[in-house]
C-alpha cells in the first residue's frame, strides 16, 4: 500500500505534517476530512507531488505574477483563515 505525506490544518489552527498508508490519494483525503482536517498538500512518499491545488505557485521568470496565481494564492489564504489560522501564520 502506498505511503502518502500530507500537510493539513487541524481544528485548533495548527499545521499537521504526517504520513498515512492508503490504497490511493482519495482515501487519504476522505480520512482527513472525516478527522476534521483541512488538507493543504499531499504527495506520495516515494514520488512527486500528486495534488498541487494547495501548493503556492512559483513566480514566473519575468518576476510577474499572473492573475491565475493571485487567484490561487487568495483561495489558499482564505482556506487557512477559515480554518482559524492567524494571518501571520497563514503567510509563512
Gaussian input, Z-matrix of N, CA and C with variables (Angstrom, degrees):
# hf/3-21g

backbone

0 1
 N
 C     1     B1
 C     2     B2     1     A1
 N     3     B3     2     A2     1     D1
 C     4     B4     3     A3     2     D2
 C     5     B5     4     A4     3     D3
 N     6     B6     5     A5     4     D4
 C     7     B7     6     A6     5     D5
 C     8     B8     7     A7     6     D6
 N     9     B9     8     A8     7     D7
 C    10    B10     9     A9     8     D8
 C    11    B11    10    A10     9     D9
 N    12    B12    11    A11    10    D10
 C    13    B13    12    A12    11    D11
 C    14    B14    13    A13    12    D12
 N    15    B15    14    A14    13    D13
 C    16    B16    15    A15    14    D14
 C    17    B17    16    A16    15    D15
 N    18    B18    17    A17    16    D16
 C    19    B19    18    A18    17    D17
 C    20    B20    19    A19    18    D18
 N    21    B21    20    A20    19    D19
 C    22    B22    21    A21    20    D20
 C    23    B23    22    A22    21    D21
 N    24    B24    23    A23    22    D22
 C    25    B25    24    A24    23    D23
 C    26    B26    25    A25    24    D24
 N    27    B27    26    A26    25    D25
 C    28    B28    27    A27    26    D26
 C    29    B29    28    A28    27    D27
 N    30    B30    29    A29    28    D28
 C    31    B31    30    A30    29    D29
 C    32    B32    31    A31    30    D30
 N    33    B33    32    A32    31    D31
 C    34    B34    33    A33    32    D32
 C    35    B35    34    A34    33    D33
 N    36    B36    35    A35    34    D34
 C    37    B37    36    A36    35    D35
 C    38    B38    37    A37    36    D36
 N    39    B39    38    A38    37    D37
 C    40    B40    39    A39    38    D38
 C    41    B41    40    A40    39    D39
 N    42    B42    41    A41    40    D40
 C    43    B43    42    A42    41    D41
 C    44    B44    43    A43    42    D42
 N    45    B45    44    A44    43    D43
 C    46    B46    45    A45    44    D44
 C    47    B47    46    A46    45    D45
 N    48    B48    47    A47    46    D46
 C    49    B49    48    A48    47    D47
 C    50    B50    49    A49    48    D48
 N    51    B51    50    A50    49    D49
 C    52    B52    51    A51    50    D50
 C    53    B53    52    A52    51    D51
 N    54    B54    53    A53    52    D52
 C    55    B55    54    A54    53    D53
 C    56    B56    55    A55    54    D54
 N    57    B57    56    A56    55    D55
 C    58    B58    57    A57    56    D56
 C    59    B59    58    A58    57    D57
 N    60    B60    59    A59    58    D58
 C    61    B61    60    A60    59    D59
 C    62    B62    61    A61    60    D60
 N    63    B63    62    A62    61    D61
 C    64    B64    63    A63    62    D62
 C    65    B65    64    A64    63    D63
 N    66    B66    65    A65    64    D64
 C    67    B67    66    A66    65    D65
 C    68    B68    67    A67    66    D66
 N    69    B69    68    A68    67    D67
 C    70    B70    69    A69    68    D68
 C    71    B71    70    A70    69    D69
 N    72    B72    71    A71    70    D70
 C    73    B73    72    A72    71    D71
 C    74    B74    73    A73    72    D72
 N    75    B75    74    A74    73    D73
 C    76    B76    75    A75    74    D74
 C    77    B77    76    A76    75    D75
 N    78    B78    77    A77    76    D76
 C    79    B79    78    A78    77    D77
 C    80    B80    79    A79    78    D78
 N    81    B81    80    A80    79    D79
 C    82    B82    81    A81    80    D80
 C    83    B83    82    A82    81    D81
 N    84    B84    83    A83    82    D82
 C    85    B85    84    A84    83    D83
 C    86    B86    85    A85    84    D84
 N    87    B87    86    A86    85    D85
 C    88    B88    87    A87    86    D86
 C    89    B89    88    A88    87    D87
 N    90    B90    89    A89    88    D88
 C    91    B91    90    A90    89    D89
 C    92    B92    91    A91    90    D90
 N    93    B93    92    A92    91    D91
 C    94    B94    93    A93    92    D92
 C    95    B95    94    A94    93    D93
 N    96    B96    95    A95    94    D94
 C    97    B97    96    A96    95    D95
 C    98    B98    97    A97    96    D96
 N    99    B99    98    A98    97    D97
 C   100   B100    99    A99    98    D98
 C   101   B101   100   A100    99    D99
 N   102   B102   101   A101   100   D100
 C   103   B103   102   A102   101   D101
 C   104   B104   103   A103   102   D102
 N   105   B105   104   A104   103   D103
 C   106   B106   105   A105   104   D104
 C   107   B107   106   A106   105   D105
 N   108   B108   107   A107   106   D106
 C   109   B109   108   A108   107   D107
 C   110   B110   109   A109   108   D108
 N   111   B111   110   A110   109   D109
 C   112   B112   111   A111   110   D110
 C   113   B113   112   A112   111   D111
 N   114   B114   113   A113   112   D112
 C   115   B115   114   A114   113   D113
 C   116   B116   115   A115   114   D114
 N   117   B117   116   A116   115   D115
 C   118   B118   117   A117   116   D116
 C   119   B119   118   A118   117   D117
 N   120   B120   119   A119   118   D118
 C   121   B121   120   A120   119   D119
 C   122   B122   121   A121   120   D120
 N   123   B123   122   A122   121   D121
 C   124   B124   123   A123   122   D122
 C   125   B125   124   A124   123   D123
 N   126   B126   125   A125   124   D124
 C   127   B127   126   A126   125   D125
 C   128   B128   127   A127   126   D126
 N   129   B129   128   A128   127   D127
 C   130   B130   129   A129   128   D128
 C   131   B131   130   A130   129   D129
 N   132   B132   131   A131   130   D130
 C   133   B133   132   A132   131   D131
 C   134   B134   133   A133   132   D132
 N   135   B135   134   A134   133   D133
 C   136   B136   135   A135   134   D134
 C   137   B137   136   A136   135   D135
 N   138   B138   137   A137   136   D136
 C   139   B139   138   A138   137   D137
 C   140   B140   139   A139   138   D138
 N   141   B141   140   A140   139   D139
 C   142   B142   141   A141   140   D140
 C   143   B143   142   A142   141   D141
 N   144   B144   143   A143   142   D142
 C   145   B145   144   A144   143   D143
 C   146   B146   145   A145   144   D144
 N   147   B147   146   A146   145   D145
 C   148   B148   147   A147   146   D146
 C   149   B149   148   A148   147   D147
 N   150   B150   149   A149   148   D148
 C   151   B151   150   A150   149   D149
 C   152   B152   151   A151   150   D150
 N   153   B153   152   A152   151   D151
 C   154   B154   153   A153   152   D152
 C   155   B155   154   A154   153   D153
 N   156   B156   155   A155   154   D154
 C   157   B157   156   A156   155   D155
 C   158   B158   157   A157   156   D156
 N   159   B159   158   A158   157   D157
 C   160   B160   159   A159   158   D158
 C   161   B161   160   A160   159   D159
 N   162   B162   161   A161   160   D160
 C   163   B163   162   A162   161   D161
 C   164   B164   163   A163   162   D162
 N   165   B165   164   A164   163   D163
 C   166   B166   165   A165   164   D164
 C   167   B167   166   A166   165   D165
 N   168   B168   167   A167   166   D166
 C   169   B169   168   A168   167   D167
 C   170   B170   169   A169   168   D168
 N   171   B171   170   A170   169   D169
 C   172   B172   171   A171   170   D170
 C   173   B173   172   A172   171   D171
 N   174   B174   173   A173   172   D172
 C   175   B175   174   A174   173   D173
 C   176   B176   175   A175   174   D174
 N   177   B177   176   A176   175   D175
 C   178   B178   177   A177   176   D176
 C   179   B179   178   A178   177   D177
 N   180   B180   179   A179   178   D178
 C   181   B181   180   A180   179   D179
 C   182   B182   181   A181   180   D180
 N   183   B183   182   A182   181   D181
 C   184   B184   183   A183   182   D182
 C   185   B185   184   A184   183   D183
 N   186   B186   185   A185   184   D184
 C   187   B187   186   A186   185   D185
 C   188   B188   187   A187   186   D186
 N   189   B189   188   A188   187   D187
 C   190   B190   189   A189   188   D188
 C   191   B191   190   A190   189   D189
 N   192   B192   191   A191   190   D190
 C   193   B193   192   A192   191   D191
 C   194   B194   193   A193   192   D192
 N   195   B195   194   A194   193   D193
 C   196   B196   195   A195   194   D194
 C   197   B197   196   A196   195   D195
 N   198   B198   197   A197   196   D196
 C   199   B199   198   A198   197   D197
 C   200   B200   199   A199   198   D198
 N   201   B201   200   A200   199   D199
 C   202   B202   201   A201   200   D200
 C   203   B203   202   A202   201   D201
 N   204   B204   203   A203   202   D202
 C   205   B205   204   A204   203   D203
 C   206   B206   205   A205   204   D204
 N   207   B207   206   A206   205   D205
 C   208   B208   207   A207   206   D206
 C   209   B209   208   A208   207   D207
 N   210   B210   209   A209   208   D208
 C   211   B211   210   A210   209   D209
 C   212   B212   211   A211   210   D210
 N   213   B213   212   A212   211   D211
 C   214   B214   213   A213   212   D212
 C   215   B215   214   A214   213   D213
 N   216   B216   215   A215   214   D214
 C   217   B217   216   A216   215   D215
 C   218   B218   217   A217   216   D216
 N   219   B219   218   A218   217   D217
 C   220   B220   219   A219   218   D218
 C   221   B221   220   A220   219   D219
 N   222   B222   221   A221   220   D220
 C   223   B223   222   A222   221   D221
 C   224   B224   223   A223   222   D222
 N   225   B225   224   A224   223   D223
 C   226   B226   225   A225   224   D224
 C   227   B227   226   A226   225   D225
 N   228   B228   227   A227   226   D226
 C   229   B229   228   A228   227   D227
 C   230   B230   229   A229   228   D228
 N   231   B231   230   A230   229   D229
 C   232   B232   231   A231   230   D230
 C   233   B233   232   A232   231   D231
 N   234   B234   233   A233   232   D232
 C   235   B235   234   A234   233   D233
 C   236   B236   235   A235   234   D234
 N   237   B237   236   A236   235   D235
 C   238   B238   237   A237   236   D236
 C   239   B239   238   A238   237   D237
 N   240   B240   239   A239   238   D238
 C   241   B241   240   A240   239   D239
 C   242   B242   241   A241   240   D240
 N   243   B243   242   A242   241   D241
 C   244   B244   243   A243   242   D242
 C   245   B245   244   A244   243   D243
 N   246   B246   245   A245   244   D244
 C   247   B247   246   A246   245   D245
 C   248   B248   247   A247   246   D246
 N   249   B249   248   A248   247   D247
 C   250   B250   249   A249   248   D248
 C   251   B251   250   A250   249   D249
 N   252   B252   251   A251   250   D250
 C   253   B253   252   A252   251   D251
 C   254   B254   253   A253   252   D252
 N   255   B255   254   A254   253   D253
 C   256   B256   255   A255   254   D254
 C   257   B257   256   A256   255   D255
 N   258   B258   257   A257   256   D256
 C   259   B259   258   A258   257   D257
 C   260   B260   259   A259   258   D258
 N   261   B261   260   A260   259   D259
 C   262   B262   261   A261   260   D260
 C   263   B263   262   A262   261   D261
 N   264   B264   263   A263   262   D262
 C   265   B265   264   A264   263   D263
 C   266   B266   265   A265   264   D264
 N   267   B267   266   A266   265   D265
 C   268   B268   267   A267   266   D266
 C   269   B269   268   A268   267   D267
 N   270   B270   269   A269   268   D268
 C   271   B271   270   A270   269   D269
 C   272   B272   271   A271   270   D270
 N   273   B273   272   A272   271   D271
 C   274   B274   273   A273   272   D272
 C   275   B275   274   A274   273   D273

   B1=1.4490
   B2=1.5299
   B3=1.3385
   B4=1.4660
   B5=1.5317
   B6=1.3080
   B7=1.4605
   B8=1.5241
   B9=1.3373
   B10=1.4586
   B11=1.5202
   B12=1.3191
   B13=1.4666
   B14=1.5203
   B15=1.3247
   B16=1.4566
   B17=1.5194
   B18=1.3072
   B19=1.4605
   B20=1.5201
   B21=1.3335
   B22=1.4568
   B23=1.5227
   B24=1.3265
   B25=1.4625
   B26=1.5211
   B27=1.3454
   B28=1.4640
   B29=1.5245
   B30=1.3256
   B31=1.4632
   B32=1.5249
   B33=1.3271
   B34=1.4671
   B35=1.5272
   B36=1.3399
   B37=1.4570
   B38=1.5142
   B39=1.3280
   B40=1.4620
   B41=1.5248
   B42=1.3290
   B43=1.4542
   B44=1.5216
   B45=1.3231
   B46=1.4589
   B47=1.5249
   B48=1.3370
   B49=1.4659
   B50=1.5168
   B51=1.3347
   B52=1.4622
   B53=1.5191
   B54=1.3261
   B55=1.4574
   B56=1.5228
   B57=1.3458
   B58=1.4584
   B59=1.5302
   B60=1.3239
   B61=1.4633
   B62=1.5173
   B63=1.3213
   B64=1.4594
   B65=1.5257
   B66=1.3331
   B67=1.4581
   B68=1.5286
   B69=1.3520
   B70=1.4643
   B71=1.5269
   B72=1.3213
   B73=1.4627
   B74=1.5288
   B75=1.3266
   B76=1.4617
   B77=1.5230
   B78=1.3106
   B79=1.4639
   B80=1.5245
   B81=1.3247
   B82=1.4716
   B83=1.5234
   B84=1.3273
   B85=1.4655
   B86=1.5250
   B87=1.3316
   B88=1.4668
   B89=1.5277
   B90=1.3322
   B91=1.4681
   B92=1.5262
   B93=1.3321
   B94=1.4627
   B95=1.5237
   B96=1.3136
   B97=1.4640
   B98=1.5275
   B99=1.3376
   B100=1.4700
   B101=1.5256
   B102=1.3462
   B103=1.4648
   B104=1.5280
   B105=1.3323
   B106=1.4574
   B107=1.5127
   B108=1.3263
   B109=1.4635
   B110=1.5203
   B111=1.3303
   B112=1.4595
   B113=1.5180
   B114=1.3122
   B115=1.4578
   B116=1.5239
   B117=1.3332
   B118=1.4592
   B119=1.5180
   B120=1.3366
   B121=1.4631
   B122=1.5187
   B123=1.3323
   B124=1.4584
   B125=1.5184
   B126=1.3348
   B127=1.4581
   B128=1.5137
   B129=1.3240
   B130=1.4524
   B131=1.5193
   B132=1.3208
   B133=1.4666
   B134=1.5216
   B135=1.3229
   B136=1.4606
   B137=1.5181
   B138=1.3280
   B139=1.4548
   B140=1.5075
   B141=1.3076
   B142=1.4579
   B143=1.5106
   B144=1.3001
   B145=1.4538
   B146=1.5180
   B147=1.3281
   B148=1.4584
   B149=1.5156
   B150=1.2985
   B151=1.4527
   B152=1.5192
   B153=1.3075
   B154=1.4548
   B155=1.5185
   B156=1.3301
   B157=1.4456
   B158=1.5244
   B159=1.3224
   B160=1.4553
   B161=1.5201
   B162=1.3324
   B163=1.4598
   B164=1.5203
   B165=1.3177
   B166=1.4602
   B167=1.5159
   B168=1.3354
   B169=1.4636
   B170=1.5205
   B171=1.3239
   B172=1.4539
   B173=1.5183
   B174=1.3148
   B175=1.4576
   B176=1.5157
   B177=1.3236
   B178=1.4599
   B179=1.5235
   B180=1.3231
   B181=1.4633
   B182=1.5207
   B183=1.3283
   B184=1.4651
   B185=1.5269
   B186=1.3129
   B187=1.4560
   B188=1.5160
   B189=1.3309
   B190=1.4566
   B191=1.5240
   B192=1.3093
   B193=1.4562
   B194=1.5231
   B195=1.3215
   B196=1.4635
   B197=1.5297
   B198=1.3307
   B199=1.4606
   B200=1.5252
   B201=1.3178
   B202=1.4659
   B203=1.5257
   B204=1.3418
   B205=1.4635
   B206=1.5271
   B207=1.3230
   B208=1.4690
   B209=1.5283
   B210=1.3284
   B211=1.4613
   B212=1.5152
   B213=1.3318
   B214=1.4653
   B215=1.5263
   B216=1.3358
   B217=1.4634
   B218=1.5308
   B219=1.3322
   B220=1.4594
   B221=1.5270
   B222=1.3308
   B223=1.4667
   B224=1.5240
   B225=1.3150
   B226=1.4634
   B227=1.5260
   B228=1.3245
   B229=1.4708
   B230=1.5247
   B231=1.3358
   B232=1.4658
   B233=1.5244
   B234=1.3386
   B235=1.4694
   B236=1.5286
   B237=1.3244
   B238=1.4639
   B239=1.5252
   B240=1.3257
   B241=1.4599
   B242=1.5263
   B243=1.3432
   B244=1.4662
   B245=1.5228
   B246=1.3197
   B247=1.4657
   B248=1.5242
   B249=1.3362
   B250=1.4564
   B251=1.5113
   B252=1.3156
   B253=1.4613
   B254=1.5324
   B255=1.3314
   B256=1.4640
   B257=1.5322
   B258=1.3207
   B259=1.4587
   B260=1.5211
   B261=1.3377
   B262=1.4676
   B263=1.5275
   B264=1.3345
   B265=1.4740
   B266=1.5231
   B267=1.3307
   B268=1.4652
   B269=1.5230
   B270=1.3160
   B271=1.4641
   B272=1.5202
   B273=1.3247
   B274=1.4683
   B275=1.5047
   A1=108.18
   A2=117.61
   A3=120.14
   A4=112.46
   A5=114.56
   A6=122.02
   A7=107.88
   A8=116.51
   A9=122.12
   A10=110.11
   A11=116.60
   A12=122.86
   A13=107.01
   A14=114.98
   A15=117.42
   A16=110.59
   A17=113.78
   A18=122.63
   A19=105.61
   A20=116.17
   A21=120.85
   A22=109.44
   A23=115.28
   A24=121.69
   A25=107.31
   A26=116.40
   A27=119.62
   A28=110.42
   A29=116.40
   A30=121.02
   A31=113.09
   A32=117.21
   A33=121.12
   A34=111.36
   A35=116.86
   A36=120.48
   A37=113.91
   A38=117.03
   A39=120.88
   A40=110.18
   A41=115.64
   A42=120.58
   A43=109.03
   A44=115.61
   A45=123.39
   A46=107.91
   A47=116.76
   A48=122.05
   A49=107.03
   A50=116.74
   A51=120.75
   A52=110.45
   A53=115.12
   A54=122.43
   A55=108.90
   A56=115.23
   A57=120.57
   A58=109.11
   A59=116.32
   A60=121.04
   A61=108.35
   A62=116.24
   A63=121.23
   A64=108.84
   A65=116.81
   A66=119.46
   A67=113.00
   A68=116.06
   A69=119.68
   A70=110.32
   A71=114.77
   A72=121.95
   A73=111.72
   A74=117.69
   A75=120.58
   A76=112.10
   A77=117.26
   A78=121.16
   A79=110.47
   A80=116.66
   A81=120.92
   A82=109.67
   A83=116.92
   A84=121.34
   A85=110.40
   A86=117.49
   A87=121.14
   A88=111.65
   A89=117.20
   A90=120.63
   A91=111.26
   A92=116.79
   A93=120.02
   A94=110.62
   A95=116.47
   A96=120.61
   A97=110.06
   A98=116.86
   A99=121.18
   A100=112.00
   A101=116.60
   A102=121.65
   A103=112.04
   A104=117.19
   A105=120.98
   A106=113.80
   A107=117.28
   A108=121.30
   A109=110.52
   A110=116.60
   A111=122.90
   A112=107.81
   A113=116.96
   A114=122.75
   A115=111.37
   A116=115.88
   A117=122.00
   A118=111.04
   A119=116.97
   A120=120.86
   A121=109.24
   A122=114.41
   A123=120.23
   A124=107.91
   A125=115.52
   A126=120.26
   A127=108.66
   A128=115.56
   A129=119.72
   A130=106.94
   A131=117.57
   A132=121.92
   A133=111.93
   A134=117.69
   A135=119.98
   A136=112.67
   A137=117.27
   A138=119.92
   A139=112.57
   A140=115.23
   A141=121.58
   A142=111.60
   A143=114.92
   A144=122.06
   A145=110.05
   A146=117.05
   A147=121.29
   A148=112.05
   A149=117.01
   A150=120.64
   A151=108.02
   A152=116.90
   A153=120.82
   A154=112.25
   A155=117.26
   A156=122.07
   A157=112.72
   A158=118.48
   A159=121.25
   A160=113.94
   A161=118.47
   A162=119.15
   A163=109.60
   A164=116.71
   A165=119.76
   A166=110.80
   A167=117.01
   A168=119.98
   A169=111.13
   A170=115.69
   A171=121.04
   A172=109.86
   A173=116.08
   A174=119.89
   A175=108.95
   A176=115.68
   A177=119.64
   A178=109.83
   A179=116.08
   A180=120.09
   A181=111.91
   A182=117.44
   A183=120.45
   A184=111.96
   A185=117.15
   A186=120.12
   A187=113.88
   A188=117.46
   A189=121.07
   A190=108.77
   A191=115.79
   A192=120.97
   A193=107.76
   A194=116.84
   A195=120.96
   A196=110.41
   A197=115.28
   A198=120.07
   A199=110.59
   A200=116.37
   A201=120.57
   A202=110.05
   A203=117.00
   A204=121.04
   A205=111.45
   A206=116.83
   A207=120.51
   A208=109.59
   A209=116.56
   A210=120.76
   A211=112.24
   A212=116.64
   A213=121.23
   A214=110.17
   A215=116.43
   A216=120.85
   A217=110.52
   A218=116.38
   A219=121.06
   A220=110.96
   A221=116.90
   A222=120.44
   A223=111.06
   A224=116.50
   A225=120.29
   A226=111.08
   A227=117.03
   A228=120.36
   A229=109.85
   A230=116.83
   A231=120.35
   A232=110.97
   A233=117.49
   A234=120.94
   A235=111.31
   A236=116.65
   A237=120.15
   A238=111.19
   A239=116.94
   A240=120.52
   A241=110.80
   A242=117.23
   A243=120.69
   A244=111.19
   A245=116.51
   A246=120.83
   A247=111.69
   A248=116.78
   A249=120.17
   A250=115.07
   A251=117.64
   A252=121.22
   A253=108.91
   A254=119.14
   A255=120.71
   A256=110.04
   A257=116.63
   A258=121.62
   A259=112.15
   A260=118.19
   A261=119.40
   A262=111.75
   A263=118.13
   A264=120.64
   A265=111.07
   A266=117.03
   A267=120.56
   A268=111.17
   A269=116.85
   A270=120.96
   A271=113.07
   A272=118.44
   A273=119.86
   A274=111.45
   D1=133.61
   D2=-178.72
   D3=-66.17
   D4=153.31
   D5=177.20
   D6=-106.48
   D7=130.21
   D8=-178.86
   D9=-115.69
   D10=134.52
   D11=171.89
   D12=-96.54
   D13=137.65
   D14=178.07
   D15=-139.66
   D16=159.37
   D17=174.00
   D18=-128.23
   D19=130.06
   D20=-176.49
   D21=-146.15
   D22=167.85
   D23=176.67
   D24=-111.77
   D25=128.97
   D26=179.07
   D27=-87.24
   D28=178.92
   D29=-176.04
   D30=-65.94
   D31=-20.36
   D32=177.30
   D33=-84.72
   D34=-5.80
   D35=-179.35
   D36=90.34
   D37=6.06
   D38=179.23
   D39=-86.44
   D40=144.70
   D41=177.14
   D42=-83.51
   D43=129.99
   D44=-178.70
   D45=-112.51
   D46=126.75
   D47=175.83
   D48=-120.58
   D49=112.88
   D50=-177.74
   D51=-145.48
   D52=-178.38
   D53=177.14
   D54=-126.26
   D55=151.95
   D56=179.19
   D57=-146.80
   D58=136.00
   D59=173.33
   D60=-87.16
   D61=133.72
   D62=179.61
   D63=-159.98
   D64=158.58
   D65=-179.88
   D66=-64.19
   D67=-31.52
   D68=-179.31
   D69=-158.22
   D70=172.70
   D71=-177.14
   D72=-63.41
   D73=-39.18
   D74=-178.42
   D75=-62.74
   D76=-34.83
   D77=177.59
   D78=-63.74
   D79=-42.61
   D80=177.74
   D81=-61.77
   D82=-46.44
   D83=-178.90
   D84=-59.23
   D85=-44.51
   D86=178.93
   D87=-62.92
   D88=-43.39
   D89=179.99
   D90=-63.80
   D91=-41.26
   D92=179.13
   D93=-65.52
   D94=-41.18
   D95=178.12
   D96=-61.54
   D97=-42.39
   D98=178.22
   D99=-62.24
   D100=-29.52
   D101=178.88
   D102=-84.15
   D103=-1.44
   D104=179.74
   D105=80.09
   D106=20.92
   D107=179.90
   D108=-95.84
   D109=143.04
   D110=176.51
   D111=-99.16
   D112=112.61
   D113=-175.84
   D114=-70.57
   D115=131.73
   D116=175.67
   D117=-103.96
   D118=-43.65
   D119=178.56
   D120=-156.46
   D121=156.69
   D122=178.41
   D123=-148.02
   D124=141.61
   D125=176.91
   D126=-148.27
   D127=151.92
   D128=174.52
   D129=-75.08
   D130=132.53
   D131=-173.81
   D132=-58.09
   D133=-33.64
   D134=-178.72
   D135=-95.59
   D136=-1.89
   D137=-176.08
   D138=-129.17
   D139=-164.01
   D140=-178.69
   D141=-88.90
   D142=-175.36
   D143=-178.58
   D144=-65.09
   D145=127.74
   D146=-179.14
   D147=-93.92
   D148=-33.08
   D149=-175.43
   D150=-131.54
   D151=102.65
   D152=-176.28
   D153=-92.75
   D154=5.22
   D155=-176.31
   D156=-57.56
   D157=-31.66
   D158=-177.29
   D159=-104.44
   D160=1.03
   D161=-179.47
   D162=-90.00
   D163=142.17
   D164=-178.60
   D165=-65.08
   D166=134.79
   D167=179.88
   D168=-73.14
   D169=154.26
   D170=176.87
   D171=-86.25
   D172=148.37
   D173=175.75
   D174=-70.61
   D175=150.77
   D176=178.55
   D177=-70.49
   D178=167.22
   D179=-177.86
   D180=-66.79
   D181=-19.80
   D182=178.93
   D183=-83.18
   D184=-4.55
   D185=178.92
   D186=82.16
   D187=6.39
   D188=178.81
   D189=-99.53
   D190=147.33
   D191=178.51
   D192=-105.50
   D193=127.64
   D194=-178.04
   D195=-75.21
   D196=161.76
   D197=177.07
   D198=-62.50
   D199=-35.37
   D200=178.53
   D201=-61.81
   D202=-44.90
   D203=179.81
   D204=-64.54
   D205=-39.12
   D206=177.76
   D207=-63.53
   D208=-41.34
   D209=178.37
   D210=-62.50
   D211=-44.42
   D212=179.02
   D213=-62.97
   D214=-45.87
   D215=179.35
   D216=-59.56
   D217=-44.30
   D218=-179.13
   D219=-62.38
   D220=-41.98
   D221=178.13
   D222=-63.13
   D223=-40.93
   D224=-178.65
   D225=-66.55
   D226=-44.26
   D227=177.99
   D228=-62.05
   D229=-42.16
   D230=179.49
   D231=-60.23
   D232=-43.10
   D233=179.44
   D234=-63.35
   D235=-41.25
   D236=179.47
   D237=-66.17
   D238=-41.95
   D239=179.41
   D240=-67.47
   D241=-39.25
   D242=177.03
   D243=-63.64
   D244=-29.30
   D245=178.49
   D246=-77.72
   D247=-4.77
   D248=177.27
   D249=96.58
   D250=5.41
   D251=179.34
   D252=-73.92
   D253=132.77
   D254=176.54
   D255=-63.78
   D256=150.24
   D257=-175.86
   D258=-55.97
   D259=-42.51
   D260=-178.50
   D261=-62.85
   D262=-35.24
   D263=177.33
   D264=-76.37
   D265=-33.54
   D266=179.61
   D267=-65.94
   D268=-29.53
   D269=-178.08
   D270=-85.47
   D271=-7.65
   D272=-179.75
   D273=-104.06

